[in-house]
């Protein structure tokens, strides 16, 4: 995917939702934006820009050889447990996941600063 904005606006309070379920094989995202700085995420717990949790996009689906280049991960955190990237198991990503010249940004007007 290139030059796309990917944001899930309707589930700002749900911890099991992400802007992107990244379960593709050799997926590449170039100059894409994930999330928004305008809408505060008030989910109590993780509500990531991208989830790598295997099977989210379909049974047996897994993130393999994923690349993000010049992408923006945008957020307006309303809970300290919010996360930009999420994976629930050590085996959710196979081979590699590379971030090249990406920006991870939390709106300065956000109610919370996310914990590391």
C-alpha positions in Angstrom: 0.0 0.0 0.0 1.3 3.5 -0.8 0.0 7.0 0.1 -2.9 5.8 2.2 -4.5 6.9 5.5 -5.8 4.0 7.6 -7.9 4.9 10.6 -10.7 3.2 12.5 -12.8 6.1 13.8 -15.9 4.3 15.1 -14.3 2.2 17.8 -12.3 4.7 19.9 -13.3 3.1 23.2 -12.8 -0.5 22.4 -9.5 -2.1 23.5 -9.7 -5.0 21.0 -9.7 -2.8 17.9 -6.8 -1.6 15.8 -6.5 0.7 12.8 -4.8 -2.1 10.9 -4.8 -5.9 11.5 -1.4 -6.7 10.0 -1.6 -10.4 9.1 -0.2 -10.2 5.6 2.7 -12.1 3.9 5.4 -9.7 2.6 3.2 -6.6 3.1 4.8 -3.2 2.5 3.4 0.1 3.5 5.0 3.2 2.0 4.2 6.8 3.0 1.0 5.7 4.9 -0.6 7.2 8.0 -2.1 5.0 10.7 -4.5 6.5 13.2 -5.4 10.1 13.9 -4.3 13.0 16.1 -7.9 14.5 16.1 -9.8 11.7 17.9 -8.9 10.7 21.4 -8.6 7.0 22.0 -10.3 6.4 25.4 -10.1 2.6 25.4 -8.9 1.3 28.8 -6.0 -0.8 27.6 -4.3 -1.3 24.3 -6.1 0.1 21.3 -3.2 0.2 18.8 -2.6 1.7 15.4 -1.4 -1.8 14.2 -2.0 -5.2 15.7 0.2 -8.1 14.6 -1.7 -10.7 16.6 -1.9 -13.8 14.4 -5.3 -14.8 13.1 -6.9 -11.4 13.6 -7.5 -11.0 9.9 -8.5 -14.6 9.4 -7.6 -18.1 10.7 -3.9 -19.0 10.0 -3.0 -15.4 8.9 0.3 -14.1 10.2 2.5 -11.1 9.7 5.5 -12.2 7.6 8.3 -10.0 6.2 6.4 -6.8 6.9 7.9 -3.4 6.0 6.8 0.2 6.9 8.7 3.0 5.1 8.1 6.7 5.7 4.9 6.0 7.6 3.3 8.0 10.4 1.7 6.4 13.4 -0.6 9.1 14.8 -2.3 9.0 18.2 -4.2 11.1 20.8 -4.0 9.0 23.9 -6.7 9.1 26.5 -5.3 6.2 28.6 -1.7 5.4 29.7 -2.1 1.8 28.5 -2.8 2.8 24.9 -0.3 1.4 22.4 0.7 2.2 18.9 1.8 -1.4 18.1 0.5 -4.6 19.6 1.3 -8.3 19.5 0.0 -10.8 22.0 2.4 -13.7 21.3 6.1 -14.1 20.6 5.3 -15.9 17.3 2.9 -13.3 15.8 5.5 -12.0 13.4 7.6 -14.3 11.3 11.0 -13.5 9.8 11.0 -9.7 10.0 9.1 -6.5 10.7 11.1 -3.4 9.7 10.3 0.3 10.4 12.3 2.7 8.1 12.1 6.5 8.7 8.7 6.3 10.5 7.2 8.8 12.9 5.4 7.8 16.1 3.5 10.8 17.3 1.1 11.4 20.2 -0.9 14.7 20.0 0.5 17.2 22.5 -3.1 18.0 23.6 -3.7 14.3 24.5 -5.1 13.6 28.0 -2.3 11.1 28.7 1.2 10.2 27.8 1.5 6.5 27.0 3.8 4.4 29.1 6.7 2.7 27.5 
